[in-house]
Amino acid sequence: MKTLNVIVAGGGIGGLSLALSLHQAGIAVRVYEAVRDPGPLGVGINLQPTGVRELTELGLGTALEETGIATRRLNLCNKFGQLIHAECRGLEAGYRWPQFSIHRGELQRLLLRAVRDRLGDQNLLTGLKLTGFEQNGNRVNVLFADSQSGSDQIVKADILVGADGIHSAVRNQLFPTEGAPRFAKQMLWRAAVEAEPFLGGQTMVIAGHFHQRIIVYPIARRRNGKTLINWICQKTVSDQAPPREDWNRRVAKEEVQTAFGGWQFPWLDLPRVIEQSPDIYEFPLVDRDPVAAWSFGRVTLLGDAAHPMQPIGGQAGSQAIVDARALTRALVETDDPVAALGRYDAERRPAMNDIILRNRNFGPEAAMQLAEERAPNGFARIEEVISRQELDGIVGSFTRAAGLDVETVNNRPSYVSK
Ligand SMILES: Cc1cc2nc3c(=O)[nH]c(=O)nc-3n(C[C@H](O)[C@H](O)[C@H](O)COP(=O)(O)OP(=O)(O)OC[C@H]3O[C@@H](n4cnc5c(N)ncnc54)[C@H](O)[C@@H]3O)c2cc1C
């Protein structure tokens, strides 16, 4: 049992996973979350087998199964819904753990419940926003503002982890000249809506091309036989100034229908799905440039605070969870906390920086752009447009480079032994 005292700023997917992980390893931890009453915000998120493995080893496998959908297949299609490439996902692809598509808010709720049950309410403090920190010898003094009373409080810790998302205050203090996130000149319109299951009920589809596409997948089963589906319409907006990223900003249905109202697929009536969506949220496609260090003495970064990335390949949530496990292992196996944070940084940062840059290149979906360029009016047989070899080259390279291949995920030792 280590006698460390860790403070985590941010009770999102990464911060809560870290709290559960440190607790499992016997390390004292407290989470400070800016939002007073975290509600089930967001729409769909994907957890890849690498992240699901870690949550399963934290005893949350059954809860995930009951909440999300085990995705079995990914279809890449053109804008007419014609199939370009299909691949197996999760268990079907040979992983020992499924890929789960799940409502982000429900996932956060599930993690919050586990943190409260295991660590107690006294170790999950909400309505407290980190506003600064100061390293003083072998302590960190962390400053929090209380959202209700407006008063400030200073909390002392051995280690501070900034898991406070894309607008991380911890990162901002470490990199004060960094500025706003980098806008990729595309907007994402996202919603979750009840609908009839499509393509067997466990398939994720990405259809369209670089400048306009839709990502759609089921995230929960309903008792009435319907599914809750998540859809994201993504569109190039080359002349638009970047709006401030806000996960809760709504957009008018008409704007989405104007751009995507003509997209009818044999397997999904998209205009109808858009029409029936209760709330549609707008979010710019953003990331940040990789940084040269996450760990500075007794302070480090995790999840989106460390590596905000474009959502290509659905990696952000999973990688935040793996960060949490790698950091836990470093703290368990390294006596000096400063050296432990350095080890975590050296282990995780190069791979995450690589994913940030790779995701800017469109990842496996590059095949869709190729199909659009070569056959803008559709095709009779995809083999006449893109060869099998070309397709395999595009799709396979991303998975291997990111260390997400079946062998690596299945055979690596556990980060934290129980
Ligand atoms: C409200 C919300 C909705 C989202 N919806 C989606 C979605 O639908 N689909 C998707 O793929 N991804 C979504 N994301 C992003 C996704 O959760 C992350 O990309 C990924 O899970 C990595 O998680 P994270 O814990 O690093 O960051 P996040 O999940 O963003 O969590 C960061 C947490 O830190 C808190 N915080 C911020 N600043 C401070 C501060 N100064 N002090 C203390 N706490 C602070 C935030 O309130 C938040 O709870 C959403 C994020 C948020 C915050």
PDBQT file of the ligand as one rigid body, heavy atoms in Angstrom, charges set to zero:
ROOT
HETATM    1  C1  LIG A 501     -20.186  17.242 -21.420  1.00  0.00    +0.000 C 
HETATM    2  C2  LIG A 501     -19.350  16.371 -22.320  1.00  0.00    +0.000 A 
HETATM    3  C3  LIG A 501     -19.991  15.669 -23.338  1.00  0.00    +0.000 A 
HETATM    4  C4  LIG A 501     -19.230  14.867 -24.209  1.00  0.00    +0.000 A 
HETATM    5  N1  LIG A 501     -19.886  14.171 -25.180  1.00  0.00    +0.000 NA
HETATM    6  C5  LIG A 501     -19.188  13.332 -25.987  1.00  0.00    +0.000 A 
HETATM    7  C6  LIG A 501     -19.858  12.547 -26.948  1.00  0.00    +0.000 A 
HETATM    8  O1  LIG A 501     -21.063  12.614 -27.089  1.00  0.00    +0.000 OA
HETATM    9  N2  LIG A 501     -19.124  11.701 -27.724  1.00  0.00    +0.000 N 
HETATM   10  C7  LIG A 501     -17.770  11.617 -27.595  1.00  0.00    +0.000 A 
HETATM   11  O2  LIG A 501     -17.142  10.834 -28.323  1.00  0.00    +0.000 OA
HETATM   12  N3  LIG A 501     -17.117  12.349 -26.690  1.00  0.00    +0.000 NA
HETATM   13  C8  LIG A 501     -17.779  13.198 -25.872  1.00  0.00    +0.000 A 
HETATM   14  N4  LIG A 501     -17.110  13.935 -24.933  1.00  0.00    +0.000 N 
HETATM   15  C9  LIG A 501     -15.633  13.838 -24.865  1.00  0.00    +0.000 C 
HETATM   16  C10 LIG A 501     -15.173  12.527 -24.286  1.00  0.00    +0.000 C 
HETATM   17  O3  LIG A 501     -15.776  12.301 -23.038  1.00  0.00    +0.000 OA
HETATM   18  C11 LIG A 501     -13.680  12.566 -24.180  1.00  0.00    +0.000 C 
HETATM   19  O4  LIG A 501     -13.128  12.812 -25.468  1.00  0.00    +0.000 OA
HETATM   20  C12 LIG A 501     -13.026  11.261 -23.717  1.00  0.00    +0.000 C 
HETATM   21  O5  LIG A 501     -13.910  10.436 -23.051  1.00  0.00    +0.000 OA
HETATM   22  C13 LIG A 501     -11.826  11.536 -22.811  1.00  0.00    +0.000 C 
HETATM   23  O6  LIG A 501     -12.298  11.837 -21.512  1.00  0.00    +0.000 OA
HETATM   24  P1  LIG A 501     -11.641  12.859 -20.513  1.00  0.00    +0.000 P 
HETATM   25  O7  LIG A 501     -12.009  12.370 -19.149  1.00  0.00    +0.000 OA
HETATM   26  O8  LIG A 501     -10.217  13.073 -20.819  1.00  0.00    +0.000 OA
HETATM   27  O9  LIG A 501     -12.360  14.239 -20.813  1.00  0.00    +0.000 OA
HETATM   28  P2  LIG A 501     -13.882  14.654 -20.579  1.00  0.00    +0.000 P 
HETATM   29  O10 LIG A 501     -14.771  13.497 -20.714  1.00  0.00    +0.000 OA
HETATM   30  O11 LIG A 501     -14.083  15.847 -21.413  1.00  0.00    +0.000 OA
HETATM   31  O12 LIG A 501     -13.925  15.078 -19.028  1.00  0.00    +0.000 OA
HETATM   32  C14 LIG A 501     -13.320  16.220 -18.489  1.00  0.00    +0.000 C 
HETATM   33  C15 LIG A 501     -14.005  16.564 -17.159  1.00  0.00    +0.000 C 
HETATM   34  O13 LIG A 501     -13.280  17.595 -16.506  1.00  0.00    +0.000 OA
HETATM   35  C16 LIG A 501     -14.179  18.544 -15.992  1.00  0.00    +0.000 C 
HETATM   36  N5  LIG A 501     -13.455  19.823 -15.892  1.00  0.00    +0.000 N 
HETATM   37  C17 LIG A 501     -13.150  20.690 -16.873  1.00  0.00    +0.000 A 
HETATM   38  N6  LIG A 501     -12.412  21.713 -16.397  1.00  0.00    +0.000 NA
HETATM   39  C18 LIG A 501     -12.250  21.489 -15.068  1.00  0.00    +0.000 A 
HETATM   40  C19 LIG A 501     -11.567  22.188 -14.028  1.00  0.00    +0.000 A 
HETATM   41  N7  LIG A 501     -10.910  23.341 -14.259  1.00  0.00    +0.000 N 
HETATM   42  N8  LIG A 501     -11.595  21.679 -12.759  1.00  0.00    +0.000 NA
HETATM   43  C20 LIG A 501     -12.249  20.505 -12.494  1.00  0.00    +0.000 A 
HETATM   44  N9  LIG A 501     -12.927  19.800 -13.464  1.00  0.00    +0.000 NA
HETATM   45  C21 LIG A 501     -12.905  20.292 -14.723  1.00  0.00    +0.000 A 
HETATM   46  C22 LIG A 501     -15.319  18.543 -17.001  1.00  0.00    +0.000 C 
HETATM   47  O14 LIG A 501     -16.525  19.057 -16.445  1.00  0.00    +0.000 OA
HETATM   48  C23 LIG A 501     -15.414  17.057 -17.343  1.00  0.00    +0.000 C 
HETATM   49  O15 LIG A 501     -16.281  16.373 -16.481  1.00  0.00    +0.000 OA
HETATM   50  C24 LIG A 501     -17.809  14.773 -24.057  1.00  0.00    +0.000 A 
HETATM   51  C25 LIG A 501     -17.181  15.486 -23.030  1.00  0.00    +0.000 A 
HETATM   52  C26 LIG A 501     -17.931  16.286 -22.165  1.00  0.00    +0.000 A 
HETATM   53  C27 LIG A 501     -17.230  17.043 -21.044  1.00  0.00    +0.000 C 
ENDROOT
TORSDOF 0
